Amino acid sequence: MRLAWPILIALLAAGCSYPNHRHDLRLRALPEDPVARSVAITQTLGMPLEPGNGVELVQNGRVFDVMVEEIRAARSSIHIASYIWRPGIPSDRLLIALRERAPGVQCRVLVDPLGSVNFEVVSPVLADAGCDVRIYRPFQGAVGSLDAVRIRARMHRKMVIRDGEVGLTGGFGIWRSWLGNGDGAETWRDTNVRVRGPAVRGMQVAFAENWQESGGDFLPPESFPPLPPAGEAHACFVASTSHRFLSEASKMWALSIASAKHRLWIANSYFIPPEALSDMLIEKARQGVDVRVLVPGRHHDVKPVLTAQRASYARLLEAGVRIWEYEVSMMHSKMLLADDTLGIVGSTNMDPLALNHTEEGSLMVEDPELAKELGAAFEQDLTHSREIHWKGWKNRGLLQKLGEQLPSIIGDFL
């Protein structure tokens, strides 16, 4: 994929964290009392974890089976928002399902132009199938004028919403990289969830906001049906948008880290935490919490980000945070597991772009069954990874240490 040089600079800036302030958000432990805990979550995120949700873990290439299943089950609407939609086998599967959807089902598709290379091949086919297709914040005029703010401010959400009743979100893109099981160089490792119940309304609202900005009309009332209980999980969809200092994404990560009492396992594909989040991870490790971080290794798709990622290791390793690099393919998950109950799955990375510039969305869930599945998947991923040890890392070569300074040097010029 060939990128204009301003876009490339914006991507490199993903590895440039902002200067930190001593008053940046660093949350303490959440209360033990369930009522006080719920109030703490609500006052931080502005929304509660609502009861009555059914949540299902959807990993790797199975995400396309679920998408097709939901398209075929739709009776009033199917809404798809994707940062990446490119021609290929997954796209063809969805196009066939959308063309064959039930009569009267409204189809709305929203894509981001940065990730959706060659989408102009797909768009007319979608239109021919009766789908309303919108492009989020087109680049016309932005590249030539070096409008870096607009270039960075992308729609990185990944959502499929059926009838306003069922939602799918995670790290998926509609492209060949998400085929397979994440066990080979060409098949990325990713994590997604399908949810039924009250939390779906938050997904639909997030879609509606991006849809309106892209020229779409108000969604009709039937897109927001009453949502009866569909399971035992407490959940909410944390939608985050551009914010220079404290986005909803930043609050979500800080809140989930603060909640951990004995286990904090994180898988994140673009892991460049700001100092405030690093401080919280370090404090948890010093308290005796089992803090583990799984990140991409040699198969990373954006090498400057890999360099910036590795620049974050030293402080964390020295404090007792354990770090693994996934070795068999690009690890693209954005997942957190705190203790035996709280899980997060979505599009939200732990880097400056996700925390400050892009439209993101993740499902926060309190559910022992989902937590158990996330823990088992994380442990399985570690078998395909190598652990980075502090003793070896602190003795790395001078050239590698100098290379880790590159992202911050770029940031000084942007």
C-alpha positions, 0 to 999 in steps of 0.5 A: 500500500502506497501512502502520501507522505503526510499520511505516513508522518501522521502514522509515525506520530502514533509512536509519539506520546504527549508530554505528561503532567503530574496531574494526569489521571491516575486512579486508585483501586476501585471500592470493594463494595459492589454498589460503591464500585458501580458508582465509581464506574458510572462517575468515571465513564458517565454510564453504568455497566448495565445488567442483562447482556449476553456476551460471546467471544468471537476469535480470528476468522470466525468473525466473518461467519458471525457477520454473515449470520447476523446479516441473514438474520436481519429483519429491519436493519444492518449497520456496518462501520469498519476502519478497514474494508478492502476487496477480497474473499471476506468482502465477497462473502459479505457482499453476497450476504447483503445482496441476499438479505431479507426484503426491506432490511435497510443497510448502512455502511460506513468506512474510513478512507485511510484503512479502506484501500481500493474501497472504490471497487467495493462501494458500487457493488454495495450500492447496487445491493441497495446499501447506503454507503458513506466515507468518514472524513474524506481526504480531499484537501487534507493531504495537499494542505498537510492537515495532520489533525484531520489525517489523524482523526480517523474512524477506527471503530469496528461494529456490526449492529443488527436490528439494534438488538445484536452488536459485534465489535473488536479488532477485526477488519474486512480483509484477508489478514483476518482469515484463519486462526492467527497461527501463521504469518499472513493471518492476524490474531484478533479478538472480538465479541458479540453482544445482545442486550442493553449494551447494544444501544451504546453501539447504535448511538456511536454508529449514529453519531459517525453516520450523521457526520458523514452525511447520513440522516437520523436513524429511524426509531426502529433502530433503537428498539426496547432491549430486554435482558439477554444474559447475566453480564453487566456491560457498556459500550465505551465510545471514545472520540478525539480529546487532547487531554482526557478521552473516554478511552483514557478513562476506560483504560485507567479505570480497568487497571485500577480495578485489578486486585490480583490479575491484570492481563493486557493484549494490545496491538499498538502498545505505547502507554502514556506515562500516567498509564505506565505509572498505574501498571507499575504500581499494580505490579509493586502491589503484587498484582500479576501484570502481564502484557502481550504485544506484537513481535517481529510480524508487526505491521507498522515498524515505527510503532514496534520501535516505540512500543519497545521503548516503553519496556524498560520502566515496566520490566524493571518494576516487575511487569511481565511482557511477551511478544507474539511470534507467529503472526501480527497480534492485533487484539485489544483486550484486557482482563482484570481479576476473574470478572472484568473484561474489555474487548474492542478497537481501542489501542493503548497509544496516542492515536487511540487515546487522543485522536481517533473514534474508538469503541470497546465493550466493557464487561463484568462476566465470570464466563467471558473472563474465563474464556479471555484468560484461557485464550490469553494463556494459549497466546503466550504459548506462541510468544516469547517473554522479554526479561529485564536482565536481557533487555537492559543489556540490549545494544546501543543502536537499538536504544538509539532507535527507540528514541526515533518516535519522540524525535519525530514528535518534537517536529510535529 
